[in-house]
């Protein structure tokens, strides 16, 4: 995330790490919302700061992939592909402090990896850290949620749940993600069944 809290030295150090390790580097711009609009000048990089960083990026031929920050959870959900995820498999994310995450949906959660600003950190340490390894296991080996054994879409290979979306909503990696059509219906049947049973007991 590009904003005032990210110093030029941090940006260049992170970019240098990616350059030294033959990694592509992308950025998510910070867009002001609500009360942040009043303090935008304090948060945004100045033209000079951004130019100096952009100059470093272009001189070193680092791929710069800036994208708009997502406004709502529904927009985030719409952008998540309904297929096998590449998080912690072919990419990872870095926050403004240098900490690493399997993907941007895990930023500011406890799914945190090593800090790239530490001088002795290697790509291998990031890639094989416990949290990254766990996410890969879920995506590759399990590829399902708690309803997988009884879900028809899962059995025919139509469902590839996103553990990050599940965690962001339920704080549980193995819950269905918010796009699941099976979960609300099942929950409705359970609640309805409990209500009927309760009525029978009272009668």
KAHUNOR-V699512 format. One record per helix or strand of 3 or more residues. SS is the DSSP state (H for helix, E for strand). FROM is the first residue (numbers start at 1). TO is the last residue. If there is no record, write none. Layout:
BEGIN
ss = (SS SS)
from = (FROM FROM)
to = (TO TO)
END
This chain:
BEGIN
ss = (H E H H E H E H E H H H H H H)
from = (8 25 34 47 64 73 99 104 113 123 130 148 152 163 181)
to = (20 29 43 59 67 79 101 106 115 127 142 150 155 170 202)
END
